[in-house]
């Protein structure tokens, strides 16, 4: 059980302030004999501690102790502590001025009353544009703008201040005792408030940008159920579908209506119609249960996929499709981890976030290899007399640019954490990374390093099979791609599907199976490569085959011989912007 599940079960009603969950009454003393001492108890979900400031109570301790006292079992891993975002945001610079008569008249034309405008603090900027201020704990955090008139064809509808923290519009007006209702636009949220819908909020940057889920993650845990009141167009429906996945732990209601958005419904049919659509919203069934007739027919050409930048592999497989599991096998030291590190960088280059578990490399060593692969030709070296070989390194300016490039895009589950290698913990963290950080590509290196809750050999292999099944379910549920390294059971000869260590279920459940093998010295000249990448199984295209690869020991890269080791990632192409973002972060005083 995590902090929010405990709070929803034992601390309601509560509010949040900074890192603290503060219930109205202490769960131990109940606010004293008459229940008059309120908000004396706080649970800090970052530090994993709690205490009651009421003198005659004074209960304090760890989250583990709190769960134990109330008959619950705490999570062995505090995912909220380990994986907080590090990005910094600017405060808005625009001064919110008094609403102009033109802006007020425009909003009234759209059936928004003066009282609703005042409740949300609507104002104007120096040019008379409408400003929608976003407040968090009473502090102005984010501002959206739009013209105070009907838009011309092709004119920009709205804009925001750059580098400010994306949160939900109307957060500070919300009461956790009521459901939350999420709209797509600010005027839609105002329409919801106008119609008497409690806790009407809107997303900050339209249907496609869901970064607010990260910044509002803890705040969202207070609300159950949550209503999704999206626009009645393709982007709006797509946003709702994404939120259904992201908020799958909550009871969800989807509001349906016949107009473009809630504001048009208000304008055409009135407040009662907006509220009636809300009241008639249907609760979603158990996540994953669908009516087959409602399923949109598959267009394989539009299935999201991540390319490997290895032409032969991409042409034969169509790339790594979302919702699939790929198993990688090969003898120890043949380069599986090396190639998969490259594939993580390729995913980032394709615009996808990644999350990895490495059971064999510490975080700093894992990063060292990744940095060399990203750097390519920018690697420097010096001769180490003690080791009697060249040592490779990156100059600080190059290293900073690479780290800024994959900052917030590349997540690693630190294997130094206790219980990190247990399969349940790996899945828990992967689910967290998918829901909060929108990671789309995952790597487990390797199946043998994951610990299973069994000591008997037969059960051990069954546990491995179950784990692979859970990974397949995870890939389907979150529409992501999972790469899994599994060692072969034999150490000589060519490999096929049946040679993967464990049960046959491992390769049967995978969409793809690949092997990577080094070429014997005597065969290198004939084959023209150092290694052979084989496609042993490909469920999507049905194609099998092999691709020859060469290895560069300096950059730790595998590459197609005819193309050369010339891959250049975009960190080298966007120097100014990357350095600006990285310097903004690294110049912060952590104390």
C-alpha positions in Angstrom: 0.0 0.0 0.0 1.3 3.5 -0.9 0.6 6.8 1.0 -2.4 7.8 -1.2 -4.1 4.5 -0.9 -3.7 4.6 2.9 -4.9 8.2 3.0 -8.0 7.4 0.9 -8.8 4.5 3.2 -8.0 5.9 6.6 -7.5 9.7 6.5 -10.5 11.1 4.7 -11.3 14.0 4.6 -7.8 15.4 4.1 -6.0 18.1 2.2 -2.4 18.4 0.9 0.2 21.1 1.6 3.6 20.7 0.1 4.8 17.2 0.8 2.3 16.6 3.5 -1.1 14.8 3.7 -3.1 16.5 6.4 -6.4 14.9 7.5 -9.0 16.9 9.4 -8.7 14.6 12.4 -5.7 12.5 13.7 -6.4 8.8 13.0 -5.1 8.0 16.5 -6.6 10.5 18.8 -9.5 11.7 16.7 -8.9 15.3 17.6 -9.4 14.8 21.3 -12.4 13.9 23.4 -14.7 16.3 21.5 -13.0 16.1 18.2 -12.2 19.9 18.2 -8.4 19.7 17.6 -8.2 19.6 13.8 -5.4 19.3 11.3 -2.8 18.3 14.0 -1.7 15.2 12.1 0.5 15.1 9.0 1.9 12.3 6.8 5.0 13.3 4.8 4.9 11.2 1.7 8.5 12.3 0.7 10.2 11.5 4.0 8.0 8.5 4.9 7.2 9.8 8.4 4.1 11.0 10.3 3.4 12.8 13.5 0.5 14.4 15.5 1.2 17.8 17.1 -1.5 17.4 19.7 0.3 17.2 23.0 -1.6 14.4 24.7 -1.3 12.3 21.5 2.1 13.0 20.0 2.1 9.8 17.9 4.9 9.7 15.4 6.9 7.2 13.4 7.5 5.8 9.9 5.0 5.1 7.2 5.7 1.4 7.8 4.6 1.7 11.4 1.5 3.7 10.5 0.4 0.9 8.1 1.2 -1.7 10.7 -0.9 0.1 13.3 -3.9 0.1 11.0 -3.6 -3.5 9.8 -2.2 -2.6 6.4 1.0 -3.7 4.6 3.2 -0.8 3.3 5.0 -1.0 0.0 8.6 -2.2 0.4 9.6 0.5 -2.1 8.5 4.1 -1.7 8.1 5.0 -5.4 7.1 8.5 -4.6 10.4 9.2 -2.9 12.7 7.6 -5.4 11.4 9.0 -8.6 10.4 12.7 -8.2 10.9 14.9 -11.2 13.9 17.2 -11.0 12.8 19.7 -13.6 12.6 23.3 -12.5 10.0 25.8 -13.7 9.8 29.6 -13.9 7.2 31.7 -12.2 4.9 33.6 -14.6 6.1 37.1 -15.4 2.9 38.6 -16.7 0.9 40.7 -14.3 -2.8 39.7 -14.3 -4.7 42.9 -14.7 -8.4 43.8 -14.2 -10.7 42.3 -16.8 -11.5 44.7 -19.5 -15.1 45.4 -20.6 -14.4 43.9 -24.0 -13.1 40.7 -22.4 -16.0 40.5 -19.9 -18.5 41.1 -22.7 -16.9 38.3 -24.8 -17.1 35.8 -21.9 -20.6 36.8 -21.2 -21.4 36.3 -24.8 -20.3 32.7 -24.2 -22.7 32.5 -21.2 -20.0 32.8 -18.5 -21.2 35.0 -15.6 -19.3 37.7 -13.8 -19.4 35.5 -10.6 -17.6 32.6 -12.3 -15.0 34.9 -13.8 -14.2 36.2 -10.3 -14.2 32.8 -8.8 -11.4 31.7 -11.2 -9.6 35.1 -11.1 -9.9 35.8 -14.8 -8.1 38.9 -16.0 -6.3 40.5 -18.9 -2.7 41.3 -19.9 -1.4 44.7 -21.1 -2.7 44.0 -24.7 -6.2 43.2 -23.5 -5.9 39.4 -24.0 -7.8 37.3 -21.6 -5.6 35.7 -18.9 -6.5 32.4 -17.3 -4.4 32.2 -14.1 -3.5 28.8 -12.7 -2.9 28.7 -8.9 -1.3 26.1 -6.7 -1.5 26.5 -3.0 -2.4 30.1 -3.5 0.6 30.9 -5.7 0.3 31.9 -9.3 2.1 29.1 -11.2 0.9 29.1 -14.8 -0.9 31.5 -17.2 -2.8 30.9 -20.4 -3.9 33.7 -22.8 -6.4 34.0 -25.6 -7.8 37.0 -27.6 -10.9 38.6 -26.1 -12.9 38.2 -29.3 -13.9 35.7 -31.9 -10.9 34.3 -33.6 -10.0 34.8 -37.3 -9.5 31.8 -39.5 -6.0 30.4 -38.9 -5.4 32.6 -35.9 -3.7 31.1 -32.8 -6.4 30.2 -30.3 -4.3 30.3 -27.1 -0.8 30.5 -25.8 1.1 30.2 -22.5 4.2 31.6 -20.8 7.2 29.4 -21.6 8.9 27.2 -19.0 6.1 27.6 -16.4 4.8 24.6 -14.4 1.8 22.9 -16.1 -0.9 22.2 -13.6 -4.7 22.1 -13.8 -6.8 25.2 -14.1 -9.0 25.7 -11.0 -7.0 23.4 -8.7 -7.2 25.7 -5.7 -11.0 25.9 -5.9 -11.3 22.1 -5.5 -12.7 20.2 -2.5 -11.5 16.6 -2.2 -14.9 15.6 -0.6 -16.4 15.9 -4.1 -15.5 14.2 -7.4 -13.0 15.9 -9.8 -14.2 16.9 -13.3 -11.5 17.4 -15.9 -12.4 19.5 -19.0 -10.2 20.1 -22.0 -10.3 24.0 -22.1 -10.5 26.8 -19.6 -13.8 28.1 -20.9 -15.2 24.6 -20.7 -14.2 24.4 -17.1 -15.9 27.8 -16.5 -18.9 26.3 -18.2 -18.9 23.4 -15.8 -18.7 25.7 -12.8 -21.5 27.8 -14.3 -23.6 24.7 -14.4 -22.9 23.7 -10.8 -20.5 20.9 -11.5 -18.1 20.6 -8.5 -14.3 20.8 -8.9 -14.4 21.8 -12.6 -10.8 22.0 -13.8 -9.1 22.0 -17.2 -5.8 20.8 -18.7 -3.1 23.4 -19.4 -2.0 22.8 -22.9 -4.7 21.0 -24.9 -5.5 17.4 -25.5 -2.1 16.1 -26.5 0.0 17.4 -23.6 -0.4 15.3 -20.5 2.7 16.5 -18.6 0.4 17.9 -15.9 -0.2 14.3 -14.7 3.4 14.3 -13.6 3.3 17.7 -11.8 -0.2 17.1 -10.3 0.3 13.4 -9.5 0.1 13.5 -5.7 -2.7 16.1 -5.8 -4.8 13.9 -8.1 -4.7 11.0 -5.5 -7.2 12.9 -3.3 -10.1 12.5 -5.8 -12.2 9.4 -6.4 -14.2 9.3 -8.6 -12.9 11.4 -11.5 -15.2 12.6 -14.4 -13.7 13.1 -17.9 -15.6 15.8 -19.8 -13.6 16.0 -23.0 -14.3 17.7 -26.3 -16.5 15.9 -28.8 -13.8 15.7 -31.5 -11.0 13.3 -32.3 -8.3 15.0 -30.2 -10.8 15.2 -27.3 -11.7 11.6 -27.5 -8.0 10.6 -27.8 -7.3 12.7 -24.6 -10.0 10.8 -22.7 -8.6 7.5 -23.8 -5.1 8.4 -22.7 -6.5 9.6 -19.3 -8.4 6.3 -18.9 -5.1 4.5 -19.0 -3.2 7.1 -16.9 -5.9 7.2 -14.2 -6.8 3.5 -14.3 -6.5 3.2 -10.5 -9.5 5.5 -10.0 -13.2 5.1 -10.6 -13.8 7.0 -13.8 -16.9 8.4 -15.4 -16.9 9.6 -19.1 -19.3 12.4 -20.0 -20.9 12.2 -23.5 -22.7 15.0 -25.4 -23.6 16.0 -28.9 -21.8 19.4 -29.1 -18.2 20.3 -29.9 -17.4 21.1 -26.2 -19.0 21.9 -22.9 -19.1 25.6 -23.7 -21.0 25.1 -26.9 -23.4 22.9 -25.0 -23.9 25.7 -22.5 -24.4 28.3 -25.2 -26.9 26.2 -27.2 -28.8 24.3 -24.5 -28.1 26.1 -21.2 -26.7 25.2 -17.8 -29.2 22.3 -17.2 -27.9 20.5 -20.3 -24.3 20.8 -19.2 -25.2 19.4 -15.7 -27.5 16.7 -17.2 -24.7 15.3 -19.4 -22.5 15.2 -16.2 -25.2 13.5 -14.2 -25.8 10.9 -16.9 -22.1 10.0 -17.3 -21.5 6.3 -17.2 -18.9 4.7 -14.9 -16.4 2.8 -16.9 -16.4 -1.0 -16.4 -13.3 -2.8 -15.1 -10.4 -1.5 -17.1 -9.8 -3.6 -20.2 -13.4 -4.9 -20.7 -14.6 -3.7 -24.1 -17.4 -4.4 -26.5 -15.8 -5.9 -29.6 -18.1 -4.0 -31.9 -16.7 -0.8 -30.5 -13.1 -1.6 -31.3 -11.7 0.5 -34.1 -10.3 -1.7 -36.9 -6.5 -2.1 -36.9 -4.4 -0.3 -39.5 -1.0 -1.9 -39.1 0.6 1.1 -40.8 -0.5 3.3 -38.0 0.5 1.1 -35.1 3.1 3.1 -33.1 6.6 1.6 -33.4 10.2 2.6 -32.4 12.9 2.2 -35.0 16.3 0.6 -34.2 18.2 2.6 -36.9 19.4 -0.8 -38.1 17.9 -0.8 -41.6 17.7 -4.6 -42.1 16.1 -5.1 -38.7 13.5 -2.3 -39.2 12.5 -3.5 -42.6 12.0 -7.1 -41.5 10.1 -6.4 -38.3 8.5 -3.0 -39.0 10.2 -1.7 -35.8 9.4 -2.5 -32.2 5.6 -2.2 -32.0 3.9 -0.8 -28.9 2.1 -3.5 -26.9 4.8 -6.1 -27.7 7.5 -8.0 -25.7 10.8 -8.8 -27.4 13.1 -11.4 -26.0 16.9 -11.1 -26.6 19.2 -14.1 -26.1 22.8 -14.9 -26.7 25.8 -16.2 -24.8 27.4 -14.1 -22.1 29.6 -11.3 -23.3 28.2 -11.4 -26.9 26.9 -7.8 -26.8 23.2 -8.0 -25.9 23.3 -5.4 -23.2 25.5 -3.2 -25.5 23.0 -3.3 -28.3 20.0 -2.8 -26.1 21.7 0.3 -24.6 21.9 1.7 -28.1 18.2 0.9 -28.7 17.3 2.9 -25.6 19.1 5.9 -27.1 17.4 5.3 -30.5 14.0 5.4 -28.7 14.9 8.7 -27.1 15.9 10.0 -30.5 12.5 8.9 -31.8 10.9 11.1 -29.0 10.0 8.3 -26.6 10.9 8.0 -22.9 12.6 4.9 -21.6 12.9 3.0 -18.3 15.5 0.3 -17.6 16.3 -2.3 -15.0 19.9 -3.6 -15.1 20.5 -6.4 -12.7 24.2 -6.5 -13.4 25.4 -2.9 -13.6 25.4 -0.2 -11.0 23.8 3.1 -12.0 27.1 4.9 -12.5 28.6 2.1 -14.7 25.4 1.8 -16.7 25.5 5.5 -17.3 29.2 5.4 -18.3 28.4 3.0 -21.2 25.3 4.9 -22.3 27.3 8.2 -22.3 30.0 6.7 -24.5 27.4 5.3 -26.9 25.7 8.7 -27.1 29.0 10.6 -27.6 30.4 8.6 -30.6 33.2 10.5 -32.2 33.4 13.0 -29.3 35.1 10.5 -27.0 38.6 11.3 -25.6 41.2 9.0 -24.1 44.3 8.9 -22.0 46.8 6.1 -21.4 46.6 4.6 -17.9 50.0 3.2 -16.8 48.5 1.2 -14.0 45.9 -0.6 -16.2 48.3 -0.4 -19.2 45.5 0.5 -21.6 43.6 3.5 -22.9 40.8 4.9 -20.7 37.9 6.6 -22.4 36.1 9.7 -21.1 34.0 12.7 -22.2 34.9 16.4 -21.7 32.5 18.1 -19.3 30.9 20.3 -22.0 30.0 17.2 -24.0 28.9 15.2 -21.0 26.6 18.1 -19.9 24.9 18.3 -23.3 24.3 14.5 -23.4 22.9 14.5 -19.9 20.7 17.4 -20.7 19.5 15.6 -23.8 18.2 12.6 -22.0 17.3 14.4 -18.7 13.7 13.3 -17.8 13.7 11.0 -20.8 15.9 8.1 -19.5 14.9 6.5 -16.2 16.9 3.7 -14.5 15.6 1.6 -11.6 18.5 1.6 -9.3 19.5 -1.9 -8.4 21.2 -0.7 -5.2 17.8 -0.3 -3.6 16.7 -3.1 -1.3 14.2 -5.5 -3.0 15.0 -3.8 -6.4 15.5 -7.1 -8.1 12.2 -8.7 -7.0 9.9 -9.1 -9.9 7.0 -7.5 -8.1 9.1 -4.3 -7.4 10.3 -4.2 -11.0 6.7 -4.3 -12.3 5.6 -1.7 -9.8 8.2 0.8 -10.8 7.6 0.1 -14.5 3.9 0.8 -14.1 4.7 4.0 -12.2 7.1 5.1 -15.0 4.5 4.4 -17.6 1.7 6.3 -15.8 3.6 9.2 -14.4 6.5 9.8 -16.9 4.8 8.4 -20.0 7.7 6.0 -20.6 7.1 3.9 -23.7 10.2 1.6 -24.0 11.3 -0.7 -21.2 14.3 -2.9 -20.7 14.9 -5.8 -18.2 18.5 -6.9 -18.3 18.2 -9.7 -17.5 15.6 -12.4 -16.6 18.1 -14.4 -14.5 18.8 -11.5 -12.2 15.2 -11.0 -11.2 14.4 -12.7 -7.9 11.3 -14.9 -7.5 9.5 -15.9 -4.4 10.4 -19.6 -4.7 13.3 -21.9 -3.9 12.3 -25.0 -5.8 13.7 -25.3 -9.3 10.3 -26.3 -10.9 8.5 -23.4 -9.3 11.5 -21.1 -10.2 10.9 -21.7 -13.9 7.1 -21.4 -13.5 7.7 -18.1 -11.7 9.9 -16.9 -14.6 7.1 -17.9 -17.0 4.5 -16.0 -14.9 6.8 -12.9 -14.8 7.0 -12.9 -18.6 3.2 -13.2 -18.8 3.0 -10.2 -16.5 5.3 -8.3 -18.7 3.2 -9.1 -21.8 0.1 -7.9 -19.9 2.0 -4.7 -18.9 3.0 -4.0 -22.5 -0.6 -4.4 -23.7 -2.2 -2.4 -20.8 0.1 0.7 -21.3 0.7 0.3 -25.0 4.5 0.1 -24.5 7.3 -2.0 -25.8 9.3 -4.2 -23.4 12.8 -5.7 -24.2 13.8 -8.7 -22.0 17.2 -10.3 -22.0 17.1 -14.1 -21.4 20.3 -16.2 -21.5 20.4 -19.4 -23.5 20.7 -22.8 -21.8 23.6 -23.9 -24.0 27.0 -22.3 -24.6 28.0 -23.7 -28.0 26.5 -23.9 -31.5 23.9 -21.7 -33.2 20.8 -20.7 -31.2 17.1 -20.9 -31.8 13.9 -20.3 -29.9 14.1 -23.5 -27.9 17.5 -22.6 -26.5 16.3 -19.8 -24.3 16.8 -20.8 -20.6 13.6 -21.6 -18.7 10.2 -22.8 -20.0 9.0 -22.6 -23.6 6.4 -20.1 -22.4 9.1 -17.4 -22.4 9.5 -17.4 -26.2 5.9 -18.5 -26.9 4.5 -15.3 -25.2 7.0 -13.0 -26.8 6.1 -11.1 -30.0 9.8 -11.1 -31.1 12.8 -13.3 -30.3 16.3 -12.1 -31.3 19.8 -13.6 -30.7 23.1 -11.9 -31.0 26.2 -14.0 -31.6 29.9 -13.2 -32.2 31.4 -14.4 -35.4 34.4 -16.7 -35.0 37.7 -15.2 -36.0 38.1 -17.5 -39.0 34.7 -16.5 -40.4 34.9 -12.7 -40.0 36.6 -12.1 -43.4 34.1 -14.2 -45.2 31.0 -12.7 -43.5 32.4 -9.2 -43.4 31.2 -8.5 -39.8 32.0 -9.1 -36.1 28.6 -10.2 -34.9 25.3 -11.6 -36.3 21.9 -10.4 -35.2 19.3 -13.1 -35.9 15.5 -12.6 -36.0 14.3 -15.9 -34.6 10.6 -15.0 -34.3 8.6 -12.0 -35.5 4.8 -12.3 -34.8 3.9 -9.1 -36.7 5.5 -9.6 -40.1 6.4 -13.3 -39.8 9.9 -12.5 -41.2 13.1 -14.1 -40.0 16.7 -13.4 -41.1 20.0 -12.0 -39.9 21.9 -8.8 -40.0 25.7 -8.5 -39.8 27.1 -5.9 -37.4 30.5 -4.6 -36.4 31.6 -3.5 -33.0 33.5 -0.3 -31.9 35.2 -0.9 -28.6 35.7 2.8 -28.0 32.1 4.0 -28.4 30.6 0.6 -27.4 28.4 0.7 -30.5 27.2 -2.0 -32.8 26.7 -0.8 -36.4 26.0 -2.0 -39.9 29.4 -2.3 -41.7 28.2 -0.6 -44.9 26.9 2.4 -43.0 29.8 2.9 -40.7 29.9 4.1 -37.1 28.6 7.6 -38.0 25.4 7.8 -35.9 25.0 11.4 -34.5 22.2 12.0 -31.9 20.4 15.2 -31.6 22.2 16.4 -28.5 24.9 17.4 -30.9 22.5 19.4 -33.1 20.7 21.5 -30.5 23.5 22.8 -28.4 22.1 26.2 -27.3 18.7 25.0 -26.1 20.0 21.9 -24.4 22.7 23.8 -22.6 20.3 26.5 -21.5 17.9 23.9 -19.9 20.8 22.0 -18.3 22.4 25.1 -16.9 19.1 26.3 -15.5 18.9 23.1 -13.5 22.5 22.6 -12.5 22.9 26.2 -11.3 20.3 25.6 -8.6 21.5 25.5 -5.0 20.2 22.1 -3.7 20.4 23.4 -0.1 
